[in-house]
Structures are given as C-alpha cells and as structure tokens.
Amino acid sequence: MVAIGERTEVAGLVLAGVTVFVAEQPHEAVATWDALPEGTTLVLLGRAAARALGPARLEATEPLTAVLP
C-alpha cells in the first residue's frame, strides 16, 4: 500500500504501515506514480495528487486507487 500526497494529508499514514511519498507539487505526484514500486496494489491519493494524475490514471483497474477525503 502506497500513499501519495501533500505532507499534511499523508504523513500520519506511516503509523499504519503505509509507504508514504510526499508530493507537494503536481509534477511530483506524476513522477511518483510513474515510479510506483513493483507489486503496488493500492494507492491512496491526496486531493491535489488525484487532480494532477487525472481521471485516466485513476480509473485504471490496477493499481486500485482511492482519494483521501
């Protein structure tokens, strides 16, 4: 499980064992997505990261993605 987003959105997920990638800028979110570790099955996204990735990536069947509230 991986989380991508702004530090304030994803930092606490480390405590739950989630691999966290801080992406403060849209290009950082895209670069992180493109370099996801092999075998990643679930990606939790911050709102800005989700906007940066766009609907095509979010609607893909793998990896499963969810946008944090």
Backbone bond lengths (Angstrom), bond angles and torsions (degrees), N, CA, C in turn:
res aa  C-N    CA-C-N  psi(-1)  N-CA   C-N-CA  omega(-1)  CA-C   N-CA-C  phi
1 M - - - 1.439 - - 1.524 107.95 -
2 V 1.326 114.80 137.46 1.458 122.50 -176.49 1.523 108.54 -131.74
3 A 1.321 116.56 145.95 1.457 121.65 172.55 1.526 108.35 -123.99
4 I 1.322 115.62 138.20 1.459 122.37 177.60 1.519 107.52 -127.93
5 G 1.308 117.02 126.94 1.456 118.64 178.19 1.507 112.33 170.64
6 E 1.312 114.49 -175.24 1.449 120.51 177.83 1.521 109.13 -67.72
7 R 1.317 115.80 148.11 1.470 121.56 -175.33 1.531 111.80 -50.28
8 T 1.314 117.66 -43.17 1.468 120.22 -177.45 1.521 112.69 -65.85
9 E 1.315 117.40 -22.85 1.472 120.80 -179.53 1.521 113.04 -87.83
10 V 1.331 117.66 -33.62 1.461 119.50 -168.62 1.526 115.89 -115.62
11 A 1.314 118.58 -13.75 1.470 120.73 -173.77 1.519 112.96 -56.74
12 G 1.315 118.09 -41.96 1.459 121.41 -177.63 1.512 114.23 -66.79
13 L 1.325 117.26 -18.77 1.468 120.42 -178.77 1.525 112.47 -68.48
14 V 1.320 117.01 -18.28 1.470 121.00 176.17 1.525 109.60 -57.49
15 L 1.324 116.69 -36.47 1.467 121.32 -179.18 1.522 112.36 -63.87
16 A 1.333 116.68 -21.55 1.466 121.06 178.79 1.525 111.46 -96.70
17 G 1.328 117.16 7.55 1.456 120.50 177.40 1.516 114.38 86.73
18 V 1.322 117.50 13.01 1.463 121.50 179.96 1.523 109.05 -83.85
19 T 1.319 117.32 138.26 1.455 121.79 172.94 1.524 107.27 -77.77
20 V 1.322 116.43 119.08 1.461 121.79 -173.24 1.517 110.72 -107.73
21 F 1.331 115.17 133.02 1.456 122.50 173.39 1.525 107.00 -120.29
22 V 1.320 115.91 115.79 1.460 120.68 179.09 1.521 108.61 -80.10
23 A 1.316 114.68 128.13 1.467 121.81 179.02 1.526 107.22 -133.17
24 E 1.308 116.36 97.87 1.463 121.02 -178.73 1.527 112.18 -83.42
25 Q 1.317 117.06 -20.90 1.463 122.31 -178.07 1.529 109.61 -120.12
26 P 1.337 117.86 150.90 1.467 120.57 -179.30 1.525 113.47 -54.55
27 H 1.324 117.70 -42.04 1.477 119.27 -178.61 1.523 111.76 -65.39
28 E 1.334 117.40 -28.24 1.464 120.13 177.02 1.530 110.86 -69.42
29 A 1.320 116.76 -38.29 1.461 120.23 178.15 1.520 110.68 -64.73
30 V 1.318 117.39 -42.84 1.461 121.67 179.84 1.532 110.28 -65.18
31 A 1.323 116.87 -45.10 1.473 120.29 179.96 1.526 111.08 -63.12
32 T 1.319 116.72 -39.83 1.467 120.05 178.81 1.521 110.49 -65.57
33 W 1.322 117.34 -43.61 1.467 121.44 178.16 1.533 109.97 -58.64
34 D 1.320 115.98 -45.29 1.465 120.12 -177.96 1.522 112.50 -66.28
35 A 1.338 117.54 -18.92 1.463 121.51 -178.76 1.532 112.25 -113.81
36 L 1.334 117.30 25.65 1.464 120.02 179.97 1.523 110.65 -55.59
37 P 1.323 116.69 140.03 1.464 119.43 177.86 1.536 111.26 -58.79
38 E 1.304 116.14 143.79 1.465 121.04 177.79 1.521 108.95 -58.14
39 G 1.306 116.07 138.16 1.454 121.29 178.49 1.514 114.27 88.57
40 T 1.330 117.87 3.06 1.462 120.17 177.60 1.520 108.85 -65.27
41 T 1.320 116.29 125.21 1.465 120.32 -177.30 1.523 113.17 -110.37
42 L 1.335 117.38 -21.81 1.456 121.36 -178.72 1.519 109.22 -139.26
43 V 1.338 115.75 131.18 1.464 121.54 177.59 1.522 108.28 -124.52
44 L 1.309 115.51 122.46 1.454 121.98 174.03 1.523 106.93 -96.01
45 L 1.323 116.40 129.86 1.462 120.43 -175.17 1.513 111.73 -119.25
46 G 1.323 115.42 139.92 1.454 120.35 168.33 1.519 108.25 -71.47
47 R 1.319 116.30 164.04 1.472 120.40 -176.67 1.520 112.98 -61.40
48 A 1.330 118.00 -44.79 1.467 120.47 -179.61 1.524 111.09 -66.73
49 A 1.324 117.21 -37.95 1.469 120.63 177.77 1.526 110.10 -63.92
50 A 1.315 117.10 -41.00 1.466 120.80 178.82 1.521 110.87 -62.21
51 R 1.339 116.69 -42.48 1.471 119.73 177.76 1.527 110.58 -63.29
52 A 1.324 117.29 -40.63 1.462 121.34 -178.98 1.525 111.44 -64.81
53 L 1.320 117.06 -35.58 1.467 120.54 -177.84 1.525 112.19 -77.43
54 G 1.311 116.73 -30.59 1.459 120.17 177.96 1.517 113.08 80.37
55 P 1.323 116.07 164.94 1.465 121.26 -173.54 1.530 114.48 -66.04
56 A 1.311 119.43 -31.57 1.466 120.52 -177.34 1.525 111.13 -60.59
57 R 1.315 117.34 -44.64 1.464 119.86 179.34 1.521 111.17 -70.75
58 L 1.318 116.84 -37.59 1.461 120.03 -176.53 1.521 112.64 -71.84
59 E 1.302 117.24 -24.75 1.464 120.67 -179.14 1.524 113.11 -89.99
60 A 1.321 117.45 -3.32 1.462 120.75 177.93 1.531 109.17 -63.02
61 T 1.315 116.64 151.88 1.465 120.14 -178.19 1.523 112.47 -78.44
62 E 1.308 117.75 -23.21 1.466 121.36 177.86 1.509 109.39 -139.44
63 P 1.282 119.86 137.06 1.455 125.39 -10.33 1.521 110.78 -73.29
64 L 1.299 115.84 158.78 1.459 121.92 175.38 1.525 107.25 -65.16
65 T 1.318 117.25 134.64 1.456 120.69 -179.08 1.520 110.58 -124.57
66 A 1.326 114.74 149.39 1.454 121.56 175.52 1.519 107.48 -141.67
67 V 1.319 115.75 138.96 1.458 121.20 178.28 1.517 108.28 -94.47
68 L 1.321 115.44 129.29 1.465 120.45 179.74 1.526 110.16 -68.29
69 P 1.310 117.09 142.91 1.476 120.09 179.65 1.529 111.34 -69.90
